[in-house]
């Protein structure tokens, strides 16, 4: 059987006739597979002596065949099928990718917009491109178009447009982000780290609890007992402390915690140093990341350090979270955490107070989506100190 070519005169291209493509088009119009297969085969056989046919001629032949074997609704659906309009975006590295409304919505959510706000802007930008039949665009021009529509939005305006400008300027720099998430048990550090990693496409995360486990294997309890306790009971491993103390003084509670945290500082710094050497972003989370440690790492030329102290500001809410964690993951022994809830609550008060004194951003973790938006707003505020170029410099 000779090859049959289909000519698209609008596109000035010719491609081989493919029966499988026609079968799928007929199925999309509502024709059962067997009927679609039979019709497509007949069309191919009829064209055996026709080396070239236009898309309009082929469409009319198919419609003529459908008139004898299907209802008007199938004919109407098939007649309305058009070549899909696609928008291609050229990235900074030269790669060309299809414009994805879902992915672009995520980009806008990364500057602290709600899903509804991001969808509105994406819809506006997409309509602009479709109405003007723009099929190719650079990522810089797309960023500039988005900046313009953000500024024009009555609900968002200049402040949000400026956040977008800072974020795009940072992305352009290629610098890594180092997130430091501190907070006590139950405040949502692990959940928040996982969410950040997913939203920002960060592949490296590290829990200080896991670093502590590794160190426990290397350093036996007899040698360093304070390493083999929980952060809120580390005071019991300090020299000369009675185990049956009725109420632990705040100073003793904090000293025990800091003794354990200081042991982990070298391991945490090693993770950060490696990320900086390799110029990759990383998220570190754990109770051992305290305000003094964050403050020491805030200023760095090799990466952007984002210190965040998470907290649950309502006592009963934190209690419920710890209780729920024990139910969802029994191996984490929620009952033990509840037995020491007073120490956990007082340790959180200390960390939040220290963070406030050191000007470390505090994020109240009450709702999952809300905490992500708040962290991204804090992130952009920190980025704005170093990334303050004009729109012409960022998008030009």
N, C-alpha and C positions, 0 to 999 in steps of 0.2 A: 504493500500500500504506500502510495506516494505521500510525502509530507504536505500538509495543508497549513498555510500561514494565515493568521488573522491580523489585519492591518487596522491600527488605531490612527486615524488621520489627524485627530486633535493632538496626539502625542508624537506623531510622526515616527511610529515604531511598528514593527511586525514581530509577532511571536507565534510559535507553533500552536495549532489547535490541540487542546488537551481535553479529552473526553471526561476525565475525572473532575476537572474544574467545572465543566458544564453540569455534571451530575450534582455536585455540591450546590451550585447556584439554583438548580431546580428544586432540590430538597429544601433549601432556605426559603423558597417561594411556597413550600407546602406540598410538593409532590412526593408521594411515597418512593422509597429507594428503587423498587423494582420498575415502577413506571418511569422514573428519572433515568435509570440505566437503559431501558429500552428506547426511550426517546433520544438520548444522547448517542446511542449506537446508530440509530437510523440517520441522524443528522450527519454523523461521521461517514457513513456509507454513501449518503447522497452527495457528499462533497469529495468523493474519491477522485473525481476527474476535475476538481476545481483547485488549482494550486494556491489561489489567493482569494480571500473574502474579507470585506470590511466588517468592523464590529457592528455597525448598524444593520448590514445585510444579514449577518448571522443572527442577531437578535430578532429580526423580523421572521426568519425561517423558524426559529424556535417558537415564537408566538403563534405562527400559523399551525404548527404541529400541536401546540397546547389547546387550540380551539376545538380540536377533534377528540381530546381525551381528558380534559379537566374543566373545572368551573372557572367563572370569570374572576373570582377572588385570587386564584393562583396566577392567572394571566396578569392581573393588575400588580400583584406583588413582584412578579418577575420583571414586568415592564418598568417598575420604579427602581430596580436595582441599578446602582451607579458605582463607578469606581470610587472607593473610599478616599476622602480627602485626608492626606497625611502631612504632618508638619515635622520637618527634620531640623534638629538643633546641632550646630557644630560646637563642640566643647573646646575648652582652652587648649587641650592637648591635640586637637585636630580630629578627634573621633566624632563621628556623626551618629546621633541617637534619635529615635522618635520622641516627640514631645509627649510626655505622660502627665495627664492632669493629676493623677494620684501622687506621683512623685513630686510634682511642683507644689501641690498642696502641703506636702510634708516640709518642703523647703520654707514655705511661708510660716508654718507652725513653729519652725525652728527659731523664729524671731519673736515668739511669744504670742502669736495670734491664736484665737480659738479656731476650731474646725470650721465653724460657720463663717467666720471672717475670712479665713483662707480660701474657702470654696467660692465665696463671692468674688474675690480678686482673681482667682484662677478662671472663673467663668467669664469675667470681663476681658481678661487678657486673651483667652481662647477665642472669644467672639471677635475681638479685634483682628486676630490672625485669619480666622475663617472668612470674615466679611471681606477682607482685602486679598483673599486667596494667596496668602503668604505661605509658601511651602518650605522655604529654607530660611534659617536665621541663626546668627551666632548667639552663644550663651550670653555674651556681653550685651548685645542689643535686646535680648529677652529680659535681662536684668534691668536695663534702663527703662524699658517699657513698663515693667512691674513697678519700678520706683515712681514713674510718672503717675500711674493709676493709684498708687498708695497715697501720694500727695493730694490727688484730686478727690479722694474719698472723704465724704463728709463725716463718716464714722471713725476713720483712722487718722488721716492727715499727716502733717509734717513730722510729728514725733515718731510715728511708726515707719514712715518712709526713711527717716534717719537711721532707725535700727536696721532696716534692710540694707542701707548703704554701708553701714559698719560691718555687717555680717558678710556681704559680698566682697568687701575690701579684705577682710580676714581670710576668706576662702581663697582669694587670689594670691595671698602671701604664701600659702603652703605650710605655715607653721603648725606644729602639733598643739593639741589641748591636753592639759594635765588636770583632770578633775580630782579634787580631794574632798570626799564626802565623810564628814564626821557625825557622831551622834551615838546615843546609848542604845541598848537593846530595845527592839520594838518600834523604833522611829522610822523604819522603812528604808534603811540604807541599801540593802541588797536589791530590793524591788526597784528603787530609784536608779541604781547603777545599771541594772538590766534594761530598764526603759530608756535611759540616756544612750546606752550602747546601741540599742536597736534604732532609735530615732536618728542618731548622728552617724551611724555606720562605723562605730568604734569597735574594733575587734578585740582589744585587750582590756580586760578588767581584772582587778586583783583585790581580794578580801584580806584584811589584816588578820582575820581569824585563821585563814589558811596558812599564812606566814607563821603564825604562832604555833600551829600544829607541826609544821616542819621543824621549827626551832625546838619544840618539845622532844622530838625524836633525837635531835642532836645533843640536847642538854638535859640530862636526867633530873628528876624531881629532887633527888638528894643534893644535887649541885646547885640548882637555881629553883627553889620551891615556888617563888612568886610567879614564875612563868606557867606553872601548872594549875593555876586557879582561874576563875572568871575575873573579869576586870572589876566587878563590883564586890568581889570577896578577896581581892589580892592583898588587902590589909592583913588578913589572917596569916599570911606567909611572911610578914615582916618580923624581924627578930623581937622576941619578948612580948608577943601579943597573946592574951588569953583567948581561947576559942569560944568561950561561953559569955562573951560580952553582950549585955542586954541591948545597949544602944551604941552604935559606932559613931564617934565624933566625926564631924565633917572633915577635919584636918587629917585624921587617920585614914578615912575612906579615900580621900584624894591622894594622899601619899602612896597608898597601896596601888591605886590605879596608875599614877605617874611612874611608879617603879616598873610596872609591867610594860607600860607604853614606851618608856625609854629603852627597854631591852629590844623592842621591835623597830625602833627608829632607824637603825642601820639597814635592816632588811627592806624597809619601806623606801628609804633613800636609794637603795640599789635598784629597785624596780623603776623609780623615777629617772635615775641617771641613765639606765639602759634605754628607756623610751626616748630620752633626749638625744642620746647618741644615734639612735636609729631613726630619729625624727618621725615617730609615730605617736598618735594620741593614745592615752590610757586613762582609765577610771580606777582610782583607788578608793575603797570604802572600808570603814571600820571604826570602832570605838576608840582605837589607839591613835587616830589622827586627831590630835587635840589642837586648840587654837595657837599655842606657842609654836608647835611644829608647822602649822599652816603659815604663820607669820614669817617664819624663817625662809620659806620657799616662795613667798608671794612675788618677789622681784627676780625675774630670770629672763635673760636675753634669748635663750635657746628654745623656749616654749612659752605658751600662755598658761599660767597656773590659775585655776578657778577654785578657790577655797569656799566650801559651803558647809555650814553647820546645820544639820537637820534637827528638828525638834517636834515633839507632840506636846502642845501647850496645855492640854486638858488632862488632868490626872486620870480620870475614869476612862478616857479614850485610850490612853497609853496602856492602861491596865487591860482593857478589852482586847487590844491588839496582841499583847503578850499572851493572853489567854487563848485567843484564836490561833496564834502561831503554834501553840502546843497541841491544839486539836488537829490542825492541818499537817503538822510534821511532828508526830509523837517523839521521834528520836531527839528532838530539840528540848524535850523536858520542860514544857511550859510551866508546870507546877513549881519547879525549882526557881524559875525566874520570879514567879508570883510570891514565893516565900521571901525573896529578897527585893520585893518591889520598892520598898521604902528607900533602900540604898540606890537602886537604879534611878528613882525619881530625884533624889538629892544629887546624884552624880550628873544627871542631865542639867539640873539647875546650875551646878558649878560650870559645866561646859558652856552653857548658853551665856552665862554671866561673863566668862572669860572671853568668849567670842565677841560679845558686845563691846567689851573694854578694848579689844584689839582691832575693832572695826572689821571683823570677819562677817560676811553676809550670813544672816540667819534666815532659813526658810522653814516656815511652819508646814508640816506635812499632814494636811487634813484630807485632801482629795488628790487622786493620782494625776489627772490631767492638769489640775491647777498647779501642782508642785513642779511639773515639767515646764509649764509656762513661766513660772516664777524663776526657776533656775536659769532658763534661757534669757530672761530679762536681766538677771544679775550678770550672766556671762557677757552679754552685749555691753552692759555698762562698763565692765572691766576691759573689754576689747576696745571700747571707744577711746580709752586713754592713749592707745597706740595706733589705732586705725581711724583716722579722721580726714581722709582724702576727700576731694570734691567729686561730684558725680562725673565730671569730665575725666578725671584721673582714673576712676574706678571702671567706668563703662566706655571710655573713649577709645 
